[in-house]
Amino acid sequence: EVQLQASGGGLVQAGGSLRLSCAASGFTFDYYAIGWFRQAPGKEREGVSCINSSDGTTYYADSVKGRFTISSDNAKNTVYLQMNSLKPEDTAVYYCAAVSLPAHTMSISTLKTSAYDYWGQGTQVTVSS
């Protein structure tokens, strides 16, 4: 059974940092793309970043480029999202998701929610001004 466990959310002041973790189990980590998404109240869920664990290919939404960094520890089956220079507009519930995807087929479209088959529960990130 595929399981994804997101953690690391919390309350932080604007300009601060948080690191989210997505612990995965039930599948061969190397052959999957893992994505981070977020959903603010009253808004649609949007893609933040994704990574292919086999070759490290990454994509970022324009809104987080230069501030967020996604990384993968394949030995621990865990993907991280380091979030720096946080802004109040980053406030949302953050979710991680997984899809079986060959590395060479990854593209910016891999940031779409429809690309993913498996979802974890969310973790709340609140950035105060």
N, C-alpha and C positions, 0 to 999 in steps of 0.2 A: 504494500500500500504506500503510495506516494504521500509524504507528509512534509509540510513546510512550516517552520516555526519562526516567526519574526519577533524580534525583541530589540530593546535599546532605546525606545522612545522616551520622551519626558518633556519637562518644561525647561526652556532655556531662554535667556535674553537675546535680543537681536545682536548679531555679531558673534554669537557663541557657536559652539560645535557640538555635534552628537555623532555617534557611530551606531548605526543599525546593523543587526546581524540577522541572517536568514539561514537557519540550520535545516538541512534537507536530509531526508531518509527515504528508503524504499525504492531507489532507482540508482542507476549508474551515473554518477554526477558528471563524469567527463563528457557525456554525449548530450548534455542539455544546455539550453540557454536559461539563465535566471534573470528575471526582471524585477525592478522596483517600480511600484506605482504609488500614487497618492490620490486621496479623495478628500477635498475640503467640503464643509457643509454646503449643501445646495448646488454643488458642482459635480460634473462627471469625473469619473476616475481617469487619471491621465498617467502616461508613462513618464518615468523620471530617468531611468538608466537601465541598461541591460548588459550582460556579459555572457560570452560563450566560454565555458570552463575548459574546453579542450585547447583553445589557442589564445584565449585572453582578449578576443575581439570585444570592443565595448562601444556603446552608443549612449549619448546623453541628450536629454531635452535641452533646447536652447536656454531655457530659464534657469538651468542649474550648471551649465558649462562653466568651468573654472572655479566652481565652489564645491561641487560634489565629486567624489571619486568612488567608483565601484571596483571591488577586487574580489578575488576568489582564493580560498584555501582548500584545494581539492582533497588534501589529506584529512581535513576535518569536515568535508562536505558542507562548507559554510561560505556564504557570500556576504560581503560587508558593503555598507554604504557609508562612507565618511562624509559628513555634511559640515562644511565650514561656512563662515560668514552668513549665518542663517538670518533670514528676513521674516517678518511677520507673515508675509504671503506664502511662506513655506509651511505654515500651520496646516496640518491635515492628518488623516489616518494613513499610514504607510503600509503597503502590502508587498509581499514578495510572491512571485509566481514562477512556474517552470514549464518548459515545453521541450520535447525531444526535437532537436534541430541540428543538422550538420552545420559545422562552423562556416562553410563557404556559402551558405544560404542566408546568413544573417545580413540584415540591412537595417536602415532606419525604421522600416516597417515593423521590425521586431519590438518596437516600443508601443505597439498597439495592444490594447487589452485583448482583442479578439485573437491574437496570435498564441495565447497561452491556454494550456489545458488544466493546470493545477495551481491552486491558490492557497496561501496560508491565511491565518487570521491577521488582523491589522495591529499595528502599534501606533499609539497616538504621539504625535510630535506637536508641541505648542511653543511658538516663538512669541515672546512678549516684546512690546515696543518700549 
